[in-house]
Amino acid sequence: MSSNISNENKMIEKYDSIMRGMSSIYKSIFLIDLEARSISQLDHDENTKRFFNEDENYFEILKNFLRNTVVIEHLYDALTFCDVHTIKPRLRYKNVIDSEFIGNDAGWFRAQFIVLERSEAGVPVRLVFTTQIIDDEKNAIDEQQRIIRSLADIYFTLHLFDLEKDTVTEVSTQNLIHKIHSENYRKGCQKTISAAIDQTTDEKYIDHMREFTDLSTLNERMHDKKIISTEFIGYAGWAKGSFIEVECDNSGKLKKVLYATQIIDDEKHREELLVKTALTDELTGLLNRRAYDNDIKELFEPVVNISDITLIAIDVNGLKDANDTLGHEAGDELIIGASDCLKKGFLSYGKVYRIGGDEFVAVIEADGGKIADIMQEFQNLCDSWQGKLVSGLSLSYGYVRTLDYKGYSFLEIMKEADKKMYACKEEYYKRSGNDRRRRT
């Protein structure tokens, strides 16, 4: 026994200066020699001394200390954490492990094992066991956690990133994200979130989301901001990703942030539906005048960017006659019939708009040599159409290629298409001999 006491004294002397520095931080400090199977008290707490009975082994001394220190509800977890029989594998690749418990007297405390020495094989041989009162800190953390947990009811997934410790904690998650987190959390914050982005984001948005979740630029992007967000398409549809500030240091550098996602697929589809409704002609389902004005502005400004586009001006023949003699239902049938032919003839090449009562415009892209075939196919569609109230469909149209009018504005080019359309309409009324158009 005297030999063991001598060895313990030598160890205490070796680490004395270290322990003195630690004594201001920790309430209890024990030195554990796993090779000698011994434990020594390095702090000067008189209440703790009573547990150091020379007749008991080091594990029993530690267990007695815990039984008299930890509340019964936390005792099993404390004994499991402090099981010296499993400490070597738990500290194989770590120098520190810790856990938190509620004490009988001082409230919450944190227990730690800190490696002091390892064998040549890397196995821990000497440790420090410490306890630290964290009740005030824990109360602050509990309040923070309460707020974070309340956010979990709002968000689809919620993860806490400790940027100082480089750790990720799940607050609220889904099965797929949980699996990715479980496979990657030991790799740190950036690798964990990058793995989630790569495996759950639509490829069209991957580069955007990699940039948004780049933690190396997060401080700069969140300067003077509590939250930053972006939208993307993920495995569950449209989503919003957000970084939310949780804690900063005295210099304003982020210490902890939440990364949250919200599913906004329904909201996005409602938004898209509103936009579509605003840009769609109710009767025909074609794009309307508002969409036409928006698209033309994008296509033709500036003029120098005009590509090889064919503009087709279309007008329904005999609409007024149908309305006057057969009723407006017959006129609507003609307009819907015209739109059906336009959809079949041109939508695979571009867009079709209803810009007025019986006026349509198609904007298509096709090789110049193919235009004649496209127009002939369109004419065949018109010739074969039959309605229930109207027996046939006649359309007048004129088309021009923008490449034939370099340097012209869109209005000038469209006027050329209109001229050709009106010339076609004149031919129709000459042949029919029934010109009932309203003249001004």
C-alpha positions as CSV (number, residue, x, y, z in Angstrom):
1,M,0.0,0.0,0.0
2,S,2.9,2.4,0.8
3,S,4.3,1.9,-2.7
4,N,0.9,2.9,-4.2
5,I,0.8,6.0,-2.0
6,S,4.3,6.9,-3.1
7,N,3.4,6.6,-6.8
8,E,0.3,8.7,-6.3
9,N,2.3,11.4,-4.6
10,K,4.7,11.5,-7.5
11,M,1.8,11.9,-9.9
12,I,0.3,14.6,-7.9
13,E,3.6,16.5,-7.8
14,K,4.0,16.0,-11.6
15,Y,0.6,17.6,-12.3
16,D,0.4,20.0,-9.4
17,S,0.9,23.2,-11.4
18,I,-1.7,22.1,-13.9
19,M,-4.2,21.3,-11.2
20,R,-3.7,24.6,-9.4
21,G,-4.6,26.4,-12.6
22,M,-7.7,24.2,-13.0
23,S,-8.9,24.5,-9.4
24,S,-10.4,28.0,-10.1
25,I,-12.6,26.4,-12.8
26,Y,-13.6,23.1,-11.3
27,K,-15.4,22.2,-8.1
28,S,-13.9,18.6,-8.0
29,I,-10.7,17.3,-9.5
30,F,-9.6,13.7,-9.3
31,L,-6.5,12.2,-10.8
32,I,-7.1,8.6,-12.2
33,D,-4.3,6.2,-13.1
34,L,-5.8,3.5,-15.2
35,E,-2.6,1.4,-15.1
36,A,-2.2,1.6,-11.3
37,R,-6.0,1.4,-10.9
38,S,-5.8,4.4,-8.5
39,I,-7.7,7.6,-7.9
40,S,-6.5,10.7,-6.0
41,Q,-8.3,13.8,-4.9
42,L,-6.5,17.0,-6.2
43,D,-9.1,19.5,-5.0
44,H,-9.4,20.6,-1.3
45,D,-13.1,20.1,-0.8
46,E,-13.5,18.6,2.7
47,N,-16.8,17.0,1.9
48,T,-15.3,15.0,-0.9
49,K,-12.4,13.6,1.2
50,R,-14.8,11.2,3.0
51,F,-15.3,9.2,-0.1
52,F,-11.6,8.4,-0.5
53,N,-11.4,5.2,1.6
54,E,-8.1,3.4,1.1
55,D,-9.9,0.0,1.5
56,E,-12.0,0.5,-1.7
57,N,-10.8,0.4,-5.3
58,Y,-10.8,3.5,-7.5
59,F,-14.1,2.7,-9.3
60,E,-15.9,2.2,-6.0
61,I,-14.6,5.5,-4.8
62,L,-15.9,7.3,-7.9
63,K,-19.3,5.5,-7.6
64,N,-19.6,6.5,-4.0
65,F,-18.9,10.1,-4.9
66,L,-21.6,10.0,-7.6
67,R,-24.2,8.3,-5.4
68,N,-23.8,11.2,-2.9
69,T,-23.6,13.9,-5.4
70,V,-26.1,13.2,-8.2
71,V,-29.9,13.2,-7.8
72,I,-31.4,9.8,-8.1
73,E,-33.1,10.5,-11.5
74,H,-29.7,11.2,-13.1
75,L,-27.6,8.6,-11.1
76,Y,-27.8,5.8,-13.7
77,D,-26.6,8.1,-16.5
78,A,-23.9,9.4,-14.3
79,L,-22.6,6.0,-13.3
80,T,-22.7,4.9,-17.0
81,F,-20.7,8.0,-18.0
82,C,-18.2,7.4,-15.3
83,D,-17.7,3.7,-15.8
84,V,-13.9,3.4,-15.9
85,H,-14.2,0.0,-17.5
86,T,-15.4,1.5,-20.7
87,I,-13.4,4.8,-20.6
88,K,-10.5,3.6,-22.8
89,P,-12.5,2.9,-25.9
90,R,-14.6,6.1,-25.4
91,L,-11.4,8.2,-25.2
92,R,-9.6,6.3,-27.9
93,Y,-9.9,9.2,-30.4
94,K,-10.8,12.0,-28.0
95,N,-9.0,13.9,-25.3
96,V,-12.1,15.1,-23.6
97,I,-15.6,13.7,-23.0
98,D,-18.3,15.3,-20.9
99,S,-21.9,15.0,-19.7
100,E,-24.3,17.0,-17.5
101,F,-26.2,16.0,-14.5
102,I,-28.3,17.6,-11.7
103,G,-26.5,17.5,-8.3
104,N,-28.1,17.3,-4.8
105,D,-26.8,20.6,-3.7
106,A,-25.6,23.0,-6.4
107,G,-28.0,22.2,-9.2
108,W,-26.7,21.4,-12.7
109,F,-23.0,20.4,-13.0
110,R,-20.8,19.2,-15.9
111,A,-18.6,16.1,-15.4
112,Q,-15.5,15.7,-17.6
113,F,-12.8,13.1,-18.3
114,I,-9.6,14.8,-19.7
115,V,-6.7,12.7,-21.0
116,L,-3.3,13.6,-19.5
117,E,-1.2,10.8,-20.8
118,R,-1.4,8.0,-23.3
119,S,0.6,4.8,-23.9
120,E,2.7,4.4,-27.0
121,A,-0.3,2.6,-28.6
122,G,-2.4,5.7,-28.0
123,V,-4.4,4.2,-25.1
124,P,-5.3,6.6,-22.3
125,V,-3.4,5.8,-19.1
126,R,-3.9,8.8,-16.9
127,L,-7.0,11.0,-16.7
128,V,-8.4,13.9,-14.8
129,F,-12.0,13.7,-13.7
130,T,-13.6,17.1,-13.0
131,T,-16.9,18.5,-12.0
132,Q,-18.0,22.1,-12.8
133,I,-21.1,23.9,-11.5
134,I,-23.1,25.2,-14.5
135,D,-26.5,25.9,-13.0
136,D,-26.6,29.5,-14.1
137,E,-25.3,28.6,-17.5
138,K,-27.7,25.7,-17.8
139,N,-30.7,28.0,-16.9
140,A,-29.7,30.3,-19.7
141,I,-29.2,27.3,-22.1
142,D,-32.6,25.9,-21.1
143,E,-34.2,29.2,-22.0
144,Q,-32.4,29.2,-25.3
145,Q,-33.4,25.6,-25.9
146,R,-37.0,26.4,-25.1
147,I,-37.0,29.1,-27.8
148,I,-35.3,26.8,-30.2
149,R,-37.7,24.0,-29.5
150,S,-40.7,26.4,-30.1
151,L,-39.2,27.1,-33.5
152,A,-39.2,23.4,-34.3
153,D,-43.0,23.6,-34.6
154,I,-42.6,26.1,-37.4
155,Y,-39.8,24.5,-39.4
156,F,-39.5,21.3,-41.4
157,T,-36.0,20.7,-40.1
158,L,-34.0,22.6,-37.5
159,H,-30.3,22.1,-36.6
160,L,-28.1,24.0,-34.2
161,F,-24.6,24.7,-35.5
162,D,-21.9,25.4,-32.9
163,L,-19.3,27.1,-35.1
164,E,-16.7,27.2,-32.3
165,K,-16.9,23.5,-31.4
166,D,-17.7,22.6,-35.0
167,T,-20.7,20.4,-34.0
168,V,-24.2,20.0,-35.3
169,T,-27.2,19.1,-33.0
170,E,-30.5,18.0,-34.3
171,V,-33.5,19.9,-32.9
172,S,-36.2,18.8,-35.3
173,T,-35.7,16.7,-38.4
174,Q,-37.1,14.1,-40.9
175,N,-36.0,10.6,-41.6
176,L,-33.8,11.3,-44.6
177,I,-32.1,14.3,-43.0
178,H,-31.6,12.4,-39.8
179,K,-29.9,9.6,-41.7
180,I,-27.6,12.1,-43.4
181,H,-26.9,13.8,-40.1
182,S,-26.1,10.5,-38.4
183,E,-23.6,9.6,-41.1
184,N,-21.8,12.9,-41.2
185,Y,-22.1,14.8,-37.9
186,R,-18.7,13.7,-36.7
187,K,-17.1,15.4,-39.7
188,G,-18.1,18.8,-38.5
189,C,-20.6,21.6,-39.5
190,Q,-19.6,22.2,-43.1
191,K,-19.3,18.6,-44.2
192,T,-22.6,17.8,-42.5
193,I,-24.6,20.5,-44.2
194,S,-22.8,20.0,-47.5
195,A,-23.8,16.3,-47.5
196,A,-27.4,17.2,-46.8
197,I,-27.5,19.8,-49.6
198,D,-25.9,17.4,-52.1
199,Q,-28.3,14.5,-51.3
200,T,-31.6,16.4,-51.0
201,T,-31.4,19.4,-53.4
202,D,-32.5,19.5,-57.0
203,E,-29.4,19.6,-59.2
204,K,-30.5,22.9,-60.7
205,Y,-30.2,24.5,-57.3
206,I,-27.1,22.6,-55.9
207,D,-24.6,25.3,-56.8
208,H,-26.8,28.0,-55.4
209,M,-27.3,26.1,-52.1
210,R,-23.6,25.2,-51.8
211,E,-22.9,28.9,-52.0
212,F,-25.7,29.8,-49.5
213,T,-24.5,27.2,-47.0
214,D,-20.8,28.1,-47.2
215,L,-20.1,28.6,-43.5
216,S,-16.8,30.3,-44.3
217,T,-18.7,33.4,-45.6
218,L,-21.6,33.3,-43.2
219,N,-20.2,35.9,-40.8
220,E,-19.8,38.4,-43.7
221,R,-23.3,37.6,-45.1
222,M,-25.0,37.9,-41.7
223,H,-23.3,41.1,-40.7
224,D,-26.0,43.2,-38.9
225,K,-28.6,40.6,-39.8
226,K,-30.4,38.2,-37.5
227,I,-31.6,35.9,-40.4
228,I,-30.8,35.2,-44.0
229,S,-32.9,33.0,-46.3
230,T,-33.2,31.6,-49.8
231,E,-35.6,29.4,-51.8
232,F,-34.8,26.2,-53.6
233,I,-36.3,22.9,-54.8
234,G,-35.5,19.9,-52.5
235,Y,-36.7,16.4,-52.2
236,A,-40.0,17.5,-50.7
237,G,-40.6,20.3,-53.4
238,W,-40.1,24.0,-52.9
239,A,-38.4,24.9,-49.6
240,K,-36.9,27.9,-47.9
241,G,-33.6,27.6,-46.1
242,S,-32.6,30.0,-43.4
243,F,-29.7,30.8,-41.1
244,I,-30.8,32.3,-37.8
245,E,-28.4,33.9,-35.4
246,V,-28.3,32.4,-31.9
247,E,-25.2,33.6,-30.2
248,C,-22.2,35.9,-31.1
249,D,-19.0,36.7,-29.2
250,N,-18.1,40.2,-28.0
251,S,-16.7,41.1,-31.5
252,G,-19.9,40.1,-33.2
253,K,-18.5,36.9,-34.6
254,L,-21.1,34.1,-34.9
255,K,-20.7,31.3,-32.3
256,K,-24.0,29.5,-32.8
257,V,-26.6,29.5,-35.6
258,L,-29.7,27.6,-36.5
259,Y,-30.1,26.2,-39.9
260,A,-33.8,25.8,-40.6
261,T,-35.9,24.7,-43.6
262,Q,-39.6,25.3,-44.3
263,I,-41.6,23.5,-47.0
264,I,-43.2,26.2,-49.1
265,D,-44.4,24.0,-52.0
266,D,-48.1,24.7,-51.5
267,E,-47.3,28.4,-51.1
268,K,-45.1,28.4,-54.1
269,H,-47.7,26.7,-56.3
270,R,-50.3,29.2,-55.1
271,E,-48.0,31.9,-56.1
272,E,-47.3,30.3,-59.4
273,L,-51.0,29.9,-60.0
274,L,-51.6,33.5,-59.2
275,V,-48.9,34.5,-61.7
276,K,-50.2,32.1,-64.3
277,T,-53.8,33.4,-63.8
278,A,-52.6,37.0,-64.1
279,L,-50.8,36.1,-67.4
280,T,-53.4,33.7,-68.9
281,D,-56.4,34.4,-71.1
282,E,-59.4,33.0,-69.3
283,L,-61.4,31.9,-72.4
284,T,-58.6,30.2,-74.4
285,G,-55.9,29.3,-71.9
286,L,-53.3,31.1,-74.0
287,L,-51.0,33.8,-72.7
288,N,-52.7,37.2,-72.5
289,R,-51.7,40.7,-73.4
290,R,-49.9,41.3,-70.1
291,A,-47.7,38.3,-70.7
292,Y,-47.1,39.4,-74.3
293,D,-45.9,42.8,-73.3
294,N,-43.6,41.3,-70.6
295,D,-42.1,38.7,-72.9
296,I,-41.6,41.0,-75.8
297,K,-39.8,43.6,-73.7
298,E,-37.4,40.8,-72.5
299,L,-36.9,39.5,-76.0
300,F,-36.5,42.7,-77.9
301,E,-34.6,45.1,-75.6
302,P,-32.0,45.9,-76.6
303,V,-32.6,45.4,-80.3
304,V,-29.1,44.1,-80.9
305,N,-29.9,40.9,-78.9
306,I,-32.7,39.9,-81.3
307,S,-32.2,36.3,-82.4
308,D,-33.8,34.4,-85.3
309,I,-37.4,34.7,-84.2
310,T,-40.5,34.4,-86.4
311,L,-43.4,36.7,-85.5
312,I,-46.9,35.6,-86.7
313,A,-49.9,38.0,-86.5
314,I,-53.2,36.1,-86.6
315,D,-56.8,37.3,-86.8
316,V,-60.1,35.3,-86.9
317,N,-62.1,35.8,-90.1
318,G,-65.9,36.2,-89.9
319,L,-66.1,36.6,-86.1
320,K,-68.5,39.5,-86.2
321,D,-70.7,37.7,-88.7
322,A,-70.8,34.6,-86.4
323,N,-71.6,36.8,-83.3
324,D,-74.4,38.7,-85.2
325,T,-76.1,35.7,-86.9
326,L,-75.4,32.7,-84.6
327,G,-74.8,34.4,-81.3
328,H,-71.8,35.0,-79.0
329,E,-71.5,31.4,-78.1
330,A,-70.7,30.7,-81.8
331,G,-68.1,33.6,-81.7
332,D,-66.5,32.1,-78.6
333,E,-66.4,28.7,-80.3
334,L,-64.5,30.3,-83.2
335,I,-62.0,31.9,-80.8
336,I,-61.5,28.7,-78.9
337,G,-61.1,26.8,-82.2
338,A,-58.5,29.2,-83.4
339,S,-56.6,28.9,-80.1
340,D,-56.7,25.1,-80.3
341,C,-55.1,25.2,-83.8
342,L,-52.6,27.8,-82.6
343,K,-51.6,25.5,-79.7
344,K,-51.2,22.5,-81.9
345,G,-49.4,24.4,-84.6
346,F,-46.9,26.6,-82.7
347,L,-46.5,25.7,-79.0
348,S,-43.8,23.2,-79.6
349,Y,-41.8,26.0,-81.2
350,G,-42.5,28.9,-78.9
351,K,-45.4,30.9,-77.4
352,V,-48.9,32.0,-78.4
353,Y,-50.8,35.0,-77.1
354,R,-54.3,36.3,-77.3
355,I,-53.8,40.0,-77.4
356,G,-57.3,41.2,-78.2
357,G,-60.8,39.9,-79.0
358,D,-59.9,38.0,-82.2
359,E,-56.3,38.9,-82.4
360,F,-53.4,36.5,-81.7
361,V,-49.6,36.6,-81.9
362,A,-47.2,33.6,-82.1
363,V,-43.5,34.0,-81.3
364,I,-41.6,31.0,-82.5
365,E,-38.0,29.9,-83.1
366,A,-37.3,27.6,-86.0
367,D,-34.9,27.3,-88.9
368,G,-35.9,29.5,-91.8
369,G,-36.2,26.5,-94.1
370,K,-38.7,24.9,-91.8
371,I,-41.1,27.9,-91.4
372,A,-43.0,27.2,-94.6
373,D,-43.7,23.6,-93.4
374,I,-44.8,24.8,-90.0
375,M,-47.2,27.3,-91.6
376,Q,-48.6,24.7,-94.0
377,E,-49.2,22.3,-91.1
378,F,-51.0,25.1,-89.2
379,Q,-53.2,25.8,-92.3
380,N,-54.1,22.1,-92.5
381,L,-55.2,22.2,-88.8
382,C,-57.4,25.2,-89.5
383,D,-58.9,23.6,-92.7
384,S,-59.8,20.4,-90.8
385,W,-61.4,22.1,-87.8
386,Q,-65.2,21.8,-87.3
387,G,-67.3,23.2,-84.5
388,K,-70.7,22.4,-83.1
389,L,-72.2,25.8,-83.9
390,V,-69.9,26.9,-86.7
391,S,-69.0,24.6,-89.5
392,G,-65.5,25.8,-90.3
393,L,-62.7,28.1,-89.2
394,S,-60.8,30.7,-91.3
395,L,-57.8,32.7,-90.0
396,S,-55.8,35.4,-91.7
397,Y,-52.1,35.5,-90.8
398,G,-48.9,37.1,-91.7
399,Y,-45.4,36.3,-90.6
400,V,-41.9,37.8,-90.7
401,R,-38.4,36.7,-89.5
402,T,-36.5,39.1,-87.4
403,L,-33.3,38.3,-89.2
404,D,-34.8,39.9,-92.3
405,Y,-35.3,43.2,-90.4
406,K,-32.0,43.8,-88.7
407,G,-31.8,47.2,-87.0
408,Y,-35.6,47.5,-86.8
409,S,-37.4,47.9,-83.5
410,F,-40.0,45.3,-82.4
411,L,-42.9,47.6,-83.3
412,E,-41.6,48.1,-86.8
413,I,-41.1,44.4,-87.3
414,M,-44.6,43.6,-85.9
415,K,-46.1,46.2,-88.2
416,E,-44.7,44.2,-91.1
417,A,-46.3,41.1,-89.8
418,D,-49.6,43.0,-89.4
419,K,-49.4,44.3,-93.0
420,K,-49.1,40.8,-94.3
421,M,-52.0,39.6,-92.0
422,Y,-54.3,42.4,-93.2
423,A,-53.4,41.7,-96.8
424,C,-54.5,38.1,-96.2
425,K,-57.7,39.2,-94.6
426,E,-58.5,41.4,-97.6
427,E,-58.1,38.4,-99.9
428,Y,-60.5,36.4,-97.6
429,Y,-63.3,39.0,-97.8
430,K,-62.8,39.4,-101.5
431,R,-63.3,35.7,-102.0
432,S,-66.2,35.4,-99.6
433,G,-67.9,38.6,-100.7
434,N,-69.2,39.1,-97.2
435,D,-67.3,41.8,-95.5
436,R,-69.2,42.7,-92.4
437,R,-66.2,44.2,-90.5
438,R,-66.9,47.4,-88.6
439,R,-65.2,50.1,-90.4
440,T,-63.9,53.3,-88.8
